[in-house]
Structures are given as C-alpha cells and as structure tokens.
Amino acid sequence: MAESLGMWKRSQRVAEISESDIGKELCLMGWCHRRRDLGKLIFLTLRDRSGELQLIVDEDSEEALFQKAQQVRSEFVLAVKGELRLRKDPNPEMETGRFELLLREIKILAEAKTPPFYIDDGIDARESLRLEYRYLDLRRPEMQKKIMLRHQINFFTREWFNREGFLDIETPVLVKSTPEGARDYLVPSRIFPGKFFALPQSPQLYKQLLMCSGFDRYMQIARCFRDEDLRADRQPDFTQIDLEMSFVDEDDVMNLVERYIKDLFKAILGVEIKDPLPRLEWEEGMERFGSDKPDTRFAMELKDFSAVAGKTEFKVFQDCLASGGSVRGFAVPSGADMKRRRIDELTEFAKDAGAKGLIWMSVEDQPRGSAAKYLSTDFVNEAAALAGASKGDLLFFVADEKYKALNILGRLRLEVARSRGLIPEDKWALLWVTHFPMFEYSEEEQRLVAEHHPFTSPLDEDLDRLMTEPTKVHAKAYDIVLNGNELGGGSIRIHDQELQKNIFKLIGLSQEEVEERFGFLLKAFEYGVPPHGGLAFGLDRVCMLLSKSESIRDVIAFPKVQNSSCLMTGCPDYVHHKQLDELGIELSPTTRSAIEAQHKSSEDGAEHE
C-alpha cells in the first residue's frame, strides 16, 4: 500500500550531495533503479533526474527496516532517510560512487509493475515500444540528459537574445490559412460555422507585422505545425527559434547569428567555433557537394567530367552530352578494394535516387569497372587527375541532366562516406549557403513557386531580369548548415509593394487570391514598413545535433511517429458525434463505416474479456 510523505521534505537531489554532507542525515526521493539482496545486506540504487546513489541496509538495521527493504522492487517510488558516509569500495563509473546512504527509514510512495523494457541506457527495445511507453523511456538517464540539454539551450537562447535587445513576443496559434507550401492543419470554428482557423506553419507573417509595428527586434521559441507527407525525421508539430530584425541587410543577420552560435557552442558544449563562418553560394555548393546543405567534414568533392567524357566513344556519355546533360562524379579514396556486391548495392542506391545507372572504374594499372571495355586507361588516368585521385582509388560517374546528376551524386557521396567511416564524428563543420534561386518550376503545379517563400527579396543585381528571366534570379536568402544538416534559414524580406506584386504575379497568384490570403499584411505595408529580415532555427534539429542523437524524436519529450500519430496516447482519434454536430461537420459514409467498425470491435473485445 502506498505511503504518504507526511512531514518529510527532500533535502536535495542525489547528485547534489558532497563531502560536506558526510555524517549528516539526508532525506532523498526517487525511483529504485536496482536491488541486490545479499542476505544480511541489501543494496538499493536510488535514481532521480540528477543521477544515482547507493543505499544500504546492513545487519545492524532494525528488522522492520530490513523487511521493508526486501519488499522494494525496480521502479518503486521511494522516500528514504539515512546517514551519508564514504563507501569502502568506491564505484568510479557513478558520479556519486564515493558515497552511500546508510538507511534509517524507508517509505514506499508507489509500487510499480515490471516495465516492458529495462530503465537504463543502451537498451535494445524497439523504438515503437519505447514511444508507446514514453513516460518510462524518459526515465532513462540518457533521455533525461537530452531533455535537460534542450532546456539549457532554450534558457541560454532567451537570455542571449534578451541581452542583444530582442523582445520575446508570442504570436497566435489560431491563425488565418494562407496555403503556400505544406498543408495547413485546420481547426473548425464553432462560433462561425463553416469557417476555419489554421495552425501556423511558422510565425512568418506575424513577425513581419511586428516589424511594421516598430518593435525592431523580435524573437520567439515558437510552435509550428505542418501537415506534410510522410518523412522519417519530421514532426507535424515542431519548434523554431524565430528571429526578425528591422533596418538590416544579409550581413547584419548572419553576423548576429554567428555570434549566437559561437556563444551557444561554448556555453553548452565547451567547444570553440572559429568565425567568420565560411560562405558558399548555392551554385558552388551544388557543383562541389551535390547538396544545398553540404557536409564539409570530409572531402570527396564532385567534379565535372563532361570535357573528358566527350573525348570517348562511350554511347552513354555521348548521348547524355548530346542532349545537353553532363557527366559528373567523384573519387572514393582507397575504393578500389570495394567488393563487387557493395558496388551493386550502391548502384541500386543511385537508381533509387533517380539515376539511370552508375558507372564505376578503378584507378589501377589495369582499370576495372562497369564500362571497362568502352573506357580506355587514358580516360581513367585523365579523370583521376581531374578528381585528384590516386592509384587504388575508385571513380563513380553519373551521366544525366546537370542538377539531377548532382543531386544523385550528393546522396551517393554521403552514403559512401558513412559506410566507409570517412566522416569524422568529433568535427563541427558550420557554414552559410547563400544566393539561392529565387524560384523553381513545379512540374506538379505547372508554374513557378518561391524557393523560400514569396516575401523573400531578390538580389539587387538581379532585379533587371526578374520579369524576363525569373529562373535566373537569386534571392537574398541564407541557410546556416551544420554537418550536412540545415540548422536554420532566412532571408531579407520585400518591403517594396510594387516588387511584392510582381513576385505574386510570377508565382501565378491572381489579385483576388493575393487579397484573400495576404490582404491584411499588404494593408499594413501601406502604412510604412521598414526594410527587415530574419531567420528561423529548427530547435529540434539544433538539440539533436548538439546531443549527437540519431533522430529529432530523441530530443522531443512526446514525439509523433512517421505517420504523424502518437503511439502513447493513440491520437489522432475519432471524436464524439456531438462535438461534430456542434461544429457543423458531417463525415463521409466511408469514414462513418470505419468508426462503426472500430466501435463494434471495441465492444466485442470488452465482451470477450
């Protein structure tokens, strides 16, 4: 039976004890991590969020205490009192391994069932089980450290930007739907039947309105919501560190962010980041790394082999070049020893990424490869010289439309580097990617779409070609990249109304659509809007990378899985028909049938029990 605390008060957490507490009576509370019964001695390990401490009941203890200790099992919630003393056999692997608490009293505050997995680090329980019992998973020390690291980053961020003159201003969670990009999550209004709020994909429009309001510098740790198609490492609800500044250009925003990142790494990890950070234009990043978020911790850069390939009679190369494509590739250091089976796996990987095929050649006296009968030793040697390859290396080639080939090779480069251990895990490679294309052509929608969002300003030097060659226009946009991951992105916004109208026209929005979606913002701009720009960090990704986690789910207390559902709570779920009636929502016949089938299944299960 559970006991109450009564007048007991916790004196400290277990990791807060020190030499000065030796000989004192302490009152500690937490979970029983493990129990060892040696007959005349019982050892308990007490765990709280700060760490663990050994408790001991010895042969001199009262019989009632001994019997109480024998009742304790793993994950029982305990309150204990006892005298702190030095251990005769210190445990160097525990932060508190020099101490132990000789117990005088125990209270069992709550008993516990046997957990579905052991509450410890390094367990091999499948992720779905851990997420179903997330409240147990979060008890594990490694998970608690990650959540506490996230708190430290939040706390540091608010303090840092406060010192820089930023105001922490909340923006609404129920907003107007302005679809452009991912789908909105919609919220029906009971008061206005047939009308809907949306959950914000970002605070973008509100932070621009705050600049119109004269607040000058804004920040917010903001919750955002996007109803996107299934992605392995995305969340439908996520968190941004959101910034906006008035009277600034790209350098102002980027320099401020660099100082924040430098101070963050120093405060959280004790790591010195050298500034200024490298800057890489989008085009150069694609040419060298096949990515707009390049991982520069290792070399293996892409090269253009089109001129060399053009000298051959290899039909694959000739047909590609004749149709305006290019031949790109890279060298794998010491890759000539790669097994044929592994090369076949990489070929399938490239095909899954969109390649028609993958051509490979070894750099040896007698080159081997998938096109050895068509490509001479002279070609291999010339290609190797261009790639900076040496004897014993391996060359990969993809022949296709330029950016398609670059994208395929960018993904292949990362896969090869990961599988061959070429990425230094203890290195932090930060850089800026700038000068993104202003627009991209959407085959699905058969129109131009904004690469970032339609409020991004084009480069001044590209304004003359905006209406005639829009696909050649670059934006005042910038992404900050860490180890091949986009940490954050932003831009300088458009504050000229005529320019904004032209951008809307280019992406195919009619005057009616513009007014319907963004009329409130444009109306505000009529009353004087300053030049402004900003950036948003993905907080989940920042925490994931700084904690060296495998997934953003590891640094979110209660995450969703790939299909946007929560295994712990079972949401999304059906709601009572009364709630739907109040909202004026009628379900389709198919959905109603599914609900009825689910209810019948639940009733049958209850009867069976």
For each residue, the residues with C-beta under 8 A, 3 or more apart:
1:
2: 108 109 110 111
3: 79 107 108 109
4: 107 109
5: 8 79 107 109
6:
7:
8: 5 27 79 81 107
9: 27
10: 13 27 28 29 79
11: 26 27 28
12: 16 17 21 26 28
13: 10 16 28 48 49 50 51
14: 17 28 30 46 47 48 50 51 52 53 96
15: 50 51 53 95 96
16: 12 13 50
17: 12 14 21 26 53 84 96 99
18: 21
19: 22
20:
21: 12 17 18 24 26 84 99
22: 19 84 85 86 99
23: 83 84 85
24: 21 83 84
25: 81 82 83 104
26: 11 12 17 21 81 82 83 84 101
27: 8 9 10 11 79 80 81
28: 10 11 12 13 14 46 48 53 79 80 101
29: 10 48 77 78 79 80 109
30: 14 46 47 48 77 78
31: 46 47 48 75 76 77 78 112 119 139
32: 35 44 45 46 47 72 73 74 75 76 77 78
33: 45 46 47 52 74 119 120
34: 44 45 74
35: 32 42 43 44 45 69 72 73 74
36: 42 43
37: 42 70
38: 41 42 43
39:
40: 58 59
41: 38 56 57 58 59
42: 35 36 37 38 56 57 66 69 70
43: 35 36 38 54 55 56
44: 32 34 35 54 55 56 57 69 72 78 103
45: 32 33 34 35 52 53 54 55
46: 14 28 30 31 32 33 52 53 55 78 80 101
47: 14 30 31 32 33 51 52 119 139 141
48: 13 14 28 29 30 31 51
49: 13 144 148
50: 13 14 15 16
51: 13 14 15 47 48 94 95 96 141
52: 14 33 45 46 47 94 96 141
53: 14 15 17 28 45 46 94 96 99 100 101
54: 43 44 45 87 91 94 96 97 99 100 101
55: 43 44 45 46 80 82 100 101 103
56: 41 42 43 44 100 101 102 103
57: 41 42 44 61 65 66 69 103
58: 40 41 61 102
59: 40 41
60:
61: 57 58 65 66 69 103
62: 65 66
63: 66 67
64: 67 68
65: 57 61 62 68 69 103 104 105 106
66: 42 57 61 62 63 69 70
67: 63 64 70 71
68: 64 65 71 72 106 108
69: 35 42 44 57 61 65 66 72 103 106
70: 37 42 66 67
71: 67 68 108
72: 32 35 44 68 69 76 78 106 108
73: 32 35 76 111 112 114
74: 32 33 34 35 112 114 115 119
75: 31 32 112 115 119 139
76: 31 32 72 73 108 110 111 112
77: 29 30 31 32 108 109 110 112
78: 29 30 31 32 44 46 72 106 107 108 109
79: 3 5 8 10 27 28 29 106 107 109
80: 27 28 29 46 55 101 103 105 106 107
81: 8 25 26 27 103 104 105
82: 25 26 55 101 102 103 104 105
83: 23 24 25 26 101 102 104
84: 17 21 22 23 24 26 99 100 101 102
85: 22 23 99 100 101 102
86: 22 90 98 99 100
87: 54 90 91 97 98 99 100
88:
89:
90: 86 87 97 98
91: 54 87 94 97
92: 97
93: 97
94: 51 52 53 54 91 97
95: 15 51
96: 14 15 17 51 52 53 54 99
97: 54 87 90 91 92 93 94
98: 86 87 90
99: 17 21 22 53 54 84 85 86 87 96
100: 53 54 55 56 84 85 86 87
101: 26 28 46 53 54 55 56 80 82 83 84 85
102: 56 58 82 83 84 85
103: 44 55 56 57 61 65 69 80 81 82 106
104: 25 65 81 82 83
105: 65 80 81 82
106: 65 68 69 72 78 79 80 103
107: 3 4 5 8 78 79 80
108: 2 3 68 71 72 76 77 78 111
109: 2 3 4 5 29 77 78 79
110: 2 76 77
111: 2 73 76 108
112: 31 73 74 75 76 77 115
113:
114: 73 74
115: 74 75 112 118 119 133 136
116: 125 129 133 136
117: 123 125 129 130 133 136 137
118: 115 123 125
119: 31 33 47 74 75 115 136 139 140
120: 33 123 140 141
121: 140 141 142
122: 142
123: 117 118 120 140
124:
125: 116 117 118 129 130
126: 129 130
127: 130 131 553
128: 131 132 561 567
129: 116 117 125 126 132 133
130: 117 125 126 127 133 134 136 137
131: 127 128 134 137 553 559 561 566 567 568
132: 128 129 567 568
133: 115 116 117 129 130 136 137 568
134: 130 131 137 138 557 558 567 568
135: 138 139 568
136: 115 116 117 119 130 133 139
137: 117 130 131 133 134 140 143
138: 134 135 143 144 147 557
139: 31 47 75 119 135 136 143 144
140: 119 120 121 123 137 143 144
141: 47 51 52 120 121 144 145
142: 121 122 145 146
143: 137 138 139 140 146 147 554
144: 49 138 139 140 141 147 148
145: 141 142 148 149 547
146: 142 143 149 150 543 547 549 554 555
147: 138 143 144 150 151 555 557
148: 49 144 145 151 152
149: 145 146 152 153 268 543 546 547 555
150: 146 147 153 154 539 543 555
151: 147 148 154 155
152: 148 149 155 156 267 268
153: 149 150 156 157 264 268 539 542 543 546
154: 150 151 157 158 221 539
155: 151 152 158 159
156: 152 153 159 160 263 264 267 268
157: 153 154 160 161 219 221 241 260 264
158: 154 155 161 162 168 219 221
159: 155 156 162 163
160: 156 157 163 164 260 263 264
161: 157 158 164 166 168 217 219 243 260
162: 158 159 165 166 168
163: 159 160
164: 160 161 217 256
165: 162 216 217
166: 161 162 217 218 219 243
167: 215 216 217 218 219
168: 158 161 162 219 220
169: 210 215 218 219 220
170: 220
171: 200 203 206 207 210 220 222
172: 175 200 206
173: 199 200 223
174: 187 197 198 199
175: 172 197 198 199 200 206
176: 197 198 517 520
177: 184 186 196 197 198
178: 184 198 205 517 518
179: 183 184 517
180: 450 453 454 517
181: 201 226 453
182: 201 226 227 228
183: 179 226 227 228
184: 177 178 179 198 199 201 225 227
185: 198 199 225 226 227 236
186: 177 196 197 198 199
187: 174 196 197 198 199
188: 195 196 583 584 585
189: 192 193 195 196 197 583
190: 193 582 583
191:
192: 189 195
193: 189 190 583 584
194: 584
195: 188 189 192
196: 177 186 187 188 189
197: 174 175 176 177 186 187 189
198: 174 175 176 177 178 184 185 186 187
199: 173 174 175 184 185 186 187 225 237
200: 171 172 173 175 203 206 222 223 224 225
201: 181 182 184 204 224 225 226
202: 222 224 240 242 536
203: 171 200 206 207 220 222 224 240 242
204: 201 207 208 453 455
205: 178 208 209 518 521
206: 171 172 175 200 203 209 210
207: 171 203 204 210 211 218 220 242 244 534
208: 204 205 211 212 244 455 493 521 529 532
209: 205 206 212 213 521 524
210: 169 171 206 207 213 215 218 244
211: 207 208 214 215 216 218 244 245 246 529 530 532
212: 208 209 524 525 527 528 529 530
213: 209 210
214: 211 246
215: 167 169 210 211 218
216: 165 167 211 245 246 247
217: 161 164 165 166 167 244 245 246
218: 166 167 169 207 210 211 215 242 243 244 245 534
219: 157 158 161 166 167 168 169 241 242 243 244
220: 168 169 170 171 203 207 240 241 242
221: 154 157 158 239 240 241 242 539
222: 171 200 202 203 239 240 241 242 536
223: 173 200 237 238 239
224: 200 201 202 203 237 238 239 240
225: 184 185 199 200 201 236 237 238
226: 181 182 183 185 201 234 236 238
227: 182 183 184 185 236 564
228: 182 183 231 234 236
229:
230: 562 563 564
231: 228 234 562
232: 562
233: 551 552 553
234: 226 228 231 238
235: 238 540 552 553 556 559 560
236: 185 225 226 227 228 560 564
237: 199 223 224 225 560
238: 223 224 225 226 234 235 538 539 540 552
239: 221 222 223 224 538 539 540
240: 202 203 220 221 222 224 536 537 538 539
241: 157 219 220 221 222 488 536 537 539 542
242: 202 203 207 218 219 220 221 222 534 536
243: 161 166 218 219 253 257 490 534 535 536
244: 207 208 210 211 217 218 219 532 533 534
245: 211 216 217 218 248 252 253 256 532 533 534
246: 211 214 216 217 530 531 532
247: 216 530 531 532
248: 245 252 253 492 531 532 533
249: 252 253 476 492 531 533
250: 253 254 434 476 478 492 533
251: 254 255
252: 245 248 249 255 256 533
253: 243 245 248 249 250 256 257 478 490 492 533 534 535
254: 250 251 257 258 432 478 480
255: 251 252 258 259 276
256: 164 245 252 253 259 260
257: 243 253 254 260 261 480 488 535
258: 254 255 261 262 275 276 277
259: 255 256 262 263 275
260: 157 160 161 256 257 263 264
261: 257 258 264 265 273 277 430 480 487
262: 258 259 265 266 272 273 275
263: 156 160 259 260 266 267
264: 153 156 157 160 260 261 267 268
265: 261 262 268 269 271 272 273 428 546
266: 262 263 269 270 271 272 273
267: 152 156 263 264
268: 149 152 153 156 264 265 546
269: 265 266 546
270: 266
271: 265 266 428
272: 262 265 266
273: 261 262 265 266 277 428 430
274:
275: 258 259 262
276: 255 258 279
277: 258 261 273 430 431 432 480
278: 296 430 431 432
279: 276 431 432 433 434
280: 284 285 288 294 431 432 433 434
281: 284 285 433 434 435
282: 285 286 292 433 434 435 436 437 474
283: 286 287 435
284: 280 281 287 288
285: 280 281 282 288 289 291 292 294 433
286: 282 283 289 290 291 292 403 406 410
287: 283 284 302 304 406
288: 280 284 285 294 301 302
289: 285 286 294 295 296 301 302 410 413
290: 286 294 302 328 406 407 408 409 410 411 413
291: 285 286 294 295 407 410 414 484
292: 282 285 286 433 436 479
293: 433 479 481 484 485 486
294: 280 285 288 289 290 291 410 431 433 481 484
295: 289 291 298 414 417 423 429 483 484
296: 278 289 429 431
297: 423 424 427 429 483 484
298: 295 417 422 423 424
299:
300: 330 331 332 333 413 416 417 422
301: 288 289 330
302: 287 288 289 290 328 329 330 406 409 410 413
303: 328 329 330 331 386 387
304: 287 307 326 327 328
305: 308 309 327 328 329 383 386 387 397
306: 309 310 321 326 327 328
307: 304 310 311
308: 305 311 312 327 379 382 383 386
309: 305 306 312 314 317 321 327 379 397 399
310: 306 307 317 318 321
311: 307 308 379
312: 308 309 317 318 374 375 376 379
313: 318 374
314: 309 317 318 371 374 375
315: 318 319 374
316: 319 320 357 359 371 399
317: 309 310 312 314 320 321 327 399
318: 310 312 313 314 315 321 322
319: 315 316 322 323
320: 316 317 323 325 326 327 399 400
321: 306 309 310 317 318 324 325 326 327 399
322: 318 319
323: 319 320
324: 321 401
325: 320 321 399 400 401 402 405
326: 304 306 320 321 399 400 401 402 405
327: 304 305 306 308 309 317 320 321 397 398 399 405
328: 290 302 303 304 305 306 397 398 402 405 406 409
329: 302 303 305 359 383 387 395 396 397 398 409
330: 300 301 302 303 387 395 396 409 413
331: 300 303 335 363 384 387 388 389 393 394 395 396
332: 300 335 338 393 394 395 396 416 420
333: 300 389 390 393 422
334: 337 392 393
335: 331 332 338 362 392 393 394 416 420
336: 362 363 364 368 392 393 394
337: 334 392
338: 332 335 342 343 394
339: 342 343
340: 343 344
341: 344 345
342: 338 339 345 346 419
343: 338 339 340 346 347 360
344: 340 341 347 348
345: 341 342 348 349
346: 342 343 349 350 358 396 412 415 416
347: 343 344 350 351 357 358 360 370
348: 344 345 351 352
349: 345 346 352 353 411 412 415
350: 346 347 353 355 357 358 398 408 412
351: 347 348 354 355 356 357 358
352: 348 349
353: 349 350 407 408 411 412
354: 351 400 404 407 408
355: 350 351 358 398 400 405 408
356: 351 399 400
357: 316 347 350 351 370
358: 346 347 350 351 355 370 396 397 398 412
359: 316 329 369 370 371 396 397 398 399
360: 343 347 369 370 394 395 396 397
361: 367 368 369 370 371 372 375 380 383 394 395 397
362: 335 336 367 368 369 393 394 395
363: 331 336 367 380 381 384 389 390 391 392 393 394 395
364: 336 367 368 391 392
365: 391
366: 377
367: 361 362 363 364 372 375 377 380
368: 336 361 362 364 372
369: 359 360 361 362 372 375 380 395
370: 347 357 358 359 360 361
371: 314 316 359 361 374 375
372: 361 367 368 369 375
373:
374: 312 313 314 315 371
375: 312 314 361 367 369 371 372 379 380
376: 312 379 380
377: 366 367 380 381
378: 381 382
379: 308 309 311 312 375 376 382 383
380: 361 363 367 369 375 376 377 383 384 395
381: 363 377 378 384 385
382: 308 378 379 385 386
383: 305 308 329 361 379 380 386 387 389 395 397
384: 331 363 380 381 387 389 390 393 395
385: 381 382 388 389
386: 303 305 308 382 383
387: 303 305 329 330 331 383 384 393 395
388: 331 385
389: 331 333 363 383 384 385 393 395
390: 333 363 384 393
391: 363 364 365
392: 334 335 336 337 363 364
393: 331 332 333 334 335 336 362 363 384 387 389 390
394: 331 332 335 336 338 360 361 362 363
395: 329 330 331 332 360 361 362 363 369 380 383 384 387 389
396: 329 330 331 332 346 358 359 360 409 412 416
397: 305 309 327 328 329 358 359 360 361 383
398: 327 328 329 350 355 358 359 405 408 409 412
399: 309 316 317 320 321 325 326 327 356 359 405
400: 320 325 326 354 355 356 404 405 408
401: 324 325 326 404 405
402: 325 326 328 405 406
403: 286 406 407
404: 354 400 401 407 408
405: 325 326 327 328 355 398 399 400 401 402 408 409
406: 286 287 290 302 328 402 403 409 410
407: 290 291 353 354 403 404 410 411
408: 290 350 353 354 355 398 400 404 405 411 412
409: 290 302 328 329 330 396 398 405 406 412 413
410: 286 289 290 291 294 302 406 407 413 414
411: 290 349 353 407 408 414 415
412: 346 349 350 353 358 396 398 408 409 415 416
413: 289 290 300 302 330 409 410 416 417
414: 291 295 410 411 417 418 484
415: 346 349 411 412 418 419
416: 300 332 335 346 396 412 413 419 420 422
417: 295 298 300 413 414 420 422 423
418: 414 415 421 422 423
419: 342 415 416
420: 332 335 416 417
421: 418
422: 298 300 333 416 417 418
423: 295 297 298 417 418
424: 297 298 427
425: 548
426:
427: 297 424 483
428: 265 271 273 482 483
429: 295 296 297 482 483 484
430: 261 273 277 278 480 481 482
431: 277 278 279 280 294 296 480 481
432: 254 277 278 279 280 478 479 480 481
433: 279 280 281 282 285 292 293 294 436 478 479 481
434: 250 279 280 281 282 477 478
435: 281 282 283 459 474 475 477
436: 282 292 433 451 452 474 475 477 478 479
437: 282 440 451 471 473 474 475
438: 450 451 456 458 462 466 470 473 474 475
439: 448 449 450 451 470 471 473 506 507
440: 437 448 449 451 471
441: 447 448 449 471
442: 445 446 447 448 449
443: 446
444:
445: 442 449 508
446: 442 443
447: 441 442 507 508
448: 439 440 441 442 470 471 506 507 508
449: 439 440 441 442 445 507
450: 180 438 439 453 454 456 503 507
451: 436 437 438 439 440 456 475 477
452: 436 456 475 477 489 491
453: 180 181 204 450 456 491
454: 180 450 500 503 504 507 509
455: 204 208 491 493 494 500
456: 438 450 451 452 453 475 476 477 491 492 493 494
457: 475 476 491 492 493 494 495 499 533
458: 438 462 463 466 473 474 475 476 499
459: 435 462 463 473 474 475 476
460: 463
461:
462: 438 458 459 465 466 472 473 474
463: 458 459 460 466 499
464:
465: 462 468 469 470 472 473
466: 438 458 462 463 470 473 502 506
467: 470 502 506
468: 465
469: 465 472 473
470: 438 439 448 465 466 467 473 506
471: 437 439 440 441 448
472: 462 465 469
473: 437 438 439 458 459 462 465 466 469 470
474: 282 435 436 437 438 458 459 462
475: 435 436 437 438 451 452 456 457 458 459 491
476: 249 250 456 457 458 459 491 492 533
477: 434 435 436 451 452 456 489 490 491
478: 250 253 254 432 433 434 436 489 490 491 535
479: 292 293 432 433 436 486 487 488 489
480: 254 257 261 277 430 431 432 486 487 488 489 535 537
481: 293 294 430 431 432 433 484 485 486 487
482: 428 429 430 485 487 545
483: 295 297 427 428 429 545
484: 291 293 294 295 297 414 429 481
485: 293 481 482 541 545
486: 293 479 480 481 489 538 541
487: 261 479 480 481 482 537 538 541 542 545
488: 241 257 479 480 535 536 537 538
489: 452 477 478 479 480 486 535 536
490: 243 253 477 478 533 534 535 536
491: 452 453 455 456 457 475 476 477 478 533 534
492: 248 249 250 253 456 457 476 531 532 533
493: 208 455 456 457 531 532 533 534
494: 455 456 457 499 500 503
495: 457 525 529 530 531 532
496: 499 500
497: 500 501 522 525 526
498: 501 502
499: 457 458 463 494 496 502 503
500: 454 455 494 496 497 503 504 522 525
501: 497 498 504 505 514
502: 466 467 498 499 505 506
503: 450 454 494 499 500 506 507
504: 454 500 501 507 509 514
505: 501 502 508 509
506: 439 448 466 467 470 502 503
507: 439 447 448 449 450 454 503 504
508: 445 447 448 505
509: 454 504 505 513 514 517
510: 513 514
511: 514 515
512: 515 516
513: 509 510 516 517
514: 501 504 509 510 511 517 518 519 522
515: 511 512 518 519 522
516: 512 513 519
517: 176 178 179 180 509 513 514
518: 178 205 514 515 521 522
519: 514 515 516 522 523
520: 176 523 524
521: 205 208 209 518 524 525
522: 497 500 514 515 518 519 525 526
523: 519 520 526 527
524: 209 212 520 521 527 529
525: 212 495 497 500 521 522 529
526: 497 522 523
527: 212 523 524
528: 212
529: 208 211 212 495 524 525 532
530: 211 212 246 247 495
531: 246 247 248 249 492 493 495
532: 208 211 244 245 246 247 248 492 493 495 529
533: 244 245 248 249 250 252 253 457 476 490 491 492 493
534: 207 218 242 243 244 245 253 490 491 493
535: 243 253 257 478 480 488 489 490
536: 202 222 240 241 242 243 488 489 490
537: 240 241 480 487 488 541 542
538: 238 239 240 486 487 488 541 542
539: 150 153 154 221 238 239 240 241 542 543
540: 235 238 239 543 544 552 555 556
541: 485 486 487 537 538 544 545 552
542: 153 241 487 537 538 539 545 546
543: 146 149 150 153 539 540 546 547 549 552 555
544: 540 541 547 549 551 552 554 555
545: 482 483 485 487 541 542 548 549
546: 149 153 265 268 269 542 543
547: 145 146 149 543 544 554 555
548: 425 545
549: 146 543 544 545 552 554 555
550: 554
551: 233 544 554
552: 233 235 238 540 541 543 544 549 555 556 559
553: 127 131 233 235 556 559 561
554: 143 146 544 547 549 550 551
555: 146 147 149 150 540 543 544 547 549 552
556: 235 540 552 553 559
557: 134 138 147
558: 134 566 568
559: 131 235 552 553 556
560: 235 236 237 564 565 566
561: 128 131 553 564 565 566 567
562: 230 231 232
563: 230
564: 227 230 236 560 561 572
565: 560 561 570 571 572
566: 131 558 560 561 569 570 571
567: 128 131 132 134 561 570
568: 131 132 133 134 135 558
569: 566
570: 565 566 567 573
571: 565 566
572: 564 565
573: 570
574: 595 598
575: 579 580
576: 579 580
577: 580 581
578: 581 582
579: 575 576 582 583
580: 575 576 577 583 585 586 587
581: 577 578 584 585
582: 190 578 579
583: 188 189 190 193 579 580
584: 188 193 194 581
585: 188 580 581
586: 580
587: 580 591 592 595
588: 591 592
589: 592 593
590: 593 594
591: 587 588 594 595
592: 587 588 589 595 596
593: 589 590 596 597
594: 590 591 597 598
595: 574 587 591 592 598 599
596: 592 593 599 600
597: 593 594 600 601
598: 574 594 595 601 602
599: 595 596 602 603
600: 596 597 603 604
601: 597 598 604 605
602: 598 599 605 606
603: 599 600 606 607
604: 600 601 607 608
605: 601 602 608 609
606: 602 603 609
607: 603 604
608: 604 605
609: 605 606
